[in-house]
Amino acid sequence: MQRIQTYKEFWPFYLGEHKNALNRRLHFIGTSLGLALLALAALEHNGWIILAAVISGYAFAWIGHFKIEKNRPATFTYPLWSFISDWRMWFLILTRRPLA
């Protein structure tokens, strides 16, 4: 497969890797929990909670990919675009807007 060169090309690829609604829900839960834990870390001034935030975000997403979608997370190949797209998808789900 040829390497994706632009984010405009990446977004449809990202959506294709997140076809299953349960996978998308797991991403949303993991990202939301990660965000809540980051807020708690700031309130508590506790760096260990930041680690928990990162782990929770990735754990939910990776379960969705490996167990549900049966694919490899795009974050391994496109880490920055995947991070941006995770937040984009999270926001679209939160605001009940279509992903495509």
N, C-alpha and C positions, 0 to 999 in steps of 0.2 A: 504494500500500500504506500502510495506517495504521501510524503509529509505535508500536512496542512500548512499553508503559508500565511493566512490572514484569519483574524477573529471572525470575520463575516462568513468564512468557509467553516470555521470551527463550530459555531452555534448549531447548525443543522446536524453536524456529526454528534455533538453533545446530546441533543434531543434524541437522536437515534439510539444512543447508549442508555437512555432513560425512558424507554417505551412503557415499561410496566408501572402502573399506578402505585403499587405497593413500594416499589423502589423509590419513586418520587416522594412518597409519604415518609419513608425512612430517611431520605435526605433532609426533608423538611424538619422532621423531629430532631435529627442529629444537629443540624445547623441551629435550630431554635434553642436546644439545650446548650449547645456550645456558646451561643450568645448570652444566655442567662448565666452560665458559669463565668463568662468573662466579666459580666456586670458584678457578680458576687466577688470575684477576685479583686476587682477595683475597690469595692466597698470594704472588703476584709483585709486588703493589702497583703494578699496571700498568693505568691507565685505558683504554688502547687496547684491551685485551682485553675490556673491558666493551662497547665498540662492536662488536667481533666477535661477542660473545654476542647482542646485539640483532639484528644483521644475520643471523646464522645462524638464529635463531628465526623471524624473519619470512620469510627467503628460502625455507626449506623449506615453510612454510605457504602462501605466495603461489604457489609452483610448484604445490602441490596444488590450489589454487583455480582459478588461471588455466588450467592445462594439463590437469588431471584432471576436476575438478568443473565447470569452465566457468562459474564464478560469481564474484561480487565478494566479497572477504573482508568479513565483518560488522564487522571492526575499523574500517572506514572510517566506519560509521554508529554503531556502539555500541562504542567503544574499551574502556571499563572492563569492561562485561559480557563482551566477547569475551576480554579478558585473563583474567578470572576463569574463564571457560568453558574456555579453553585449558588452564589448570592443572587444572581439574576433570576434563576429558577425559584429560589426561596421567596423573593419579592413578588414575582408573578403569581405564585401560589397564594401567598398571603393576601394579595389584593384581588384574588379570584379572576385574574386575567389569563387569556390563552397563552400557552407557551410558544406557539409558532407564530 
